[in-house]
Amino acid sequence: MDVVVGRIAKAHGIRGELAVDVRTDSPEERFKIGAALTTKLRDGSKRELTIAAAREHSGRLLVRFEEVLTRDVAETLRGALLLVDTESLPPTGDPEEFYDHELAGLRAELLDGTVVGKVVEVAHSPAGELLELDVDGREVLVPFVRAIVPTVDIAGGRVVLDPPEGLLDA
């Protein structure tokens, strides 16, 4: 199974460098020189790319891949997801930290055990992480904060919610 560690936002400059929105807590490991990433292009096709260089710039990471030598080639990668195999991910080492793929598919229930839905994915926004839930076929976004999600039980296959009134009714 693959997990997203970044998304290519746009080409930068004329030599094929790419601006990447990072979606990993360890960019120094995922984007180190020589690391191989799978790119999932907008058309669904996949391609392996190797990191040639990476540097911070204006809140994004600028990445150069060995296989991308021109701006024209870089433009074809706009919007692509950068993936790594979940088996290559080290343990988080913190019981309060989770990989997105560990949360997807978990049952969402209230404090009293009432099942309200299922976690579809984790959405990353500038304001923080949101759990996207499927609640009776509706998409509901829940802030992934301790006050609203007091329990994450990976082994038990569930997240426990204590939502403010009306949050799940949206």
Disulfide bonds with the S-S distance in Angstrom:
none
